[in-house]
Amino acid sequence: TDDILYTDLSSLSLQEREFVCPSTGKPCSCKSKSESNSNCTSEHGIATVEKIEPVSHSEIDGSTYTDKELIFPPELVLRKSNSLNLSGFGGLKWFRPLRLQHLLELKSKYTDAKFLVGNTEVGIEMRLKRIQYRVLISVTHVPELNVLHVKDDGIEIGAAVRLSDLMQVLRKVVKERAASETSSCMAFIEQLKWFAGTQIKNVASVGGNICTASPISDLNPLWMAAGA
C-alpha cells in the first residue's frame, strides 16, 4: 500500500535520524533508539556497557499502546465494491448482491437461503452447532438496507445497519433533542451496552439481532415499546 495515504508527509519536516512512527503518524526517534539495546561508553580507558531499554510510545508522547487505534486502510475504503458469487466445499454457495432487486431475485431462486451481515450468529450455528446452510446471501452492500436517517418524527433504520452505527446516531439524537423525545433512544443505548464487545457491535446488524432474538441482548421488546 501507499504510505502517503496514511500520513501526510508533506506537512512533516523530518530531521536526521527521525522517521514517521507507525503508531502516531508523527516524527519520532523510537526506531533509532530501539535498534540498539546497548550503548558502549569509555571512561578513563575502561569500556563500560550501558543497558538501554526499548523505548515505549508512552515515553515518547505520553500515551500508551492502549490509546492507539489503527485506522482502517484508506485503499480498502476507496475500493469499488463488486457483486460476488462464490462456491465452496460441499456445494456451498455465497452471494453478495449490490442491488435490492438482485437480492430479491436470489431469494426467489434459493428460498432456503440464509441472509447474513456480520455472521456473528450464523457463523456460530454452522461451526459449533453443525447447522448446514447450502446458500448464504450477504446483504451488507444493499443501499436500501443500510439506511439510517433521523427525521422529525423518528428514525429510519435499515435491517443491515450495524449496532455500533445505531448507537452513535442514538447518542447524537439524545444530545440534540429534548429528554421527552428521546426516552426510547436512551433505553436502546442502555440495552446495547450489554451486547457483546465493540468488535461484535461493529459488524452485527439490527435485522440480525431481531431475527436471532437472543435473551441476553434482545432488542425486540424495545422495538415494540417504541412503536417501531
PyMOL commands that set and color helices and strands:
alter all, ss='L'
color gray80, all
select helices_A, chain A and resi 3-5+9-11+30-34+58-61+65-67+74-78+89-91+100-109+122-127+143-146+163-176+179-181+183-192+198-201+206-212+220-225
alter helices_A, ss='H'
color red, helices_A
select strands_A, chain A and resi 19-20+27-28+38-43+46-51+84-87+93-96+114-116+135-138+148-151+154-157
alter strands_A, ss='S'
color yellow, strands_A
deselect
rebuild
show_as cartoon
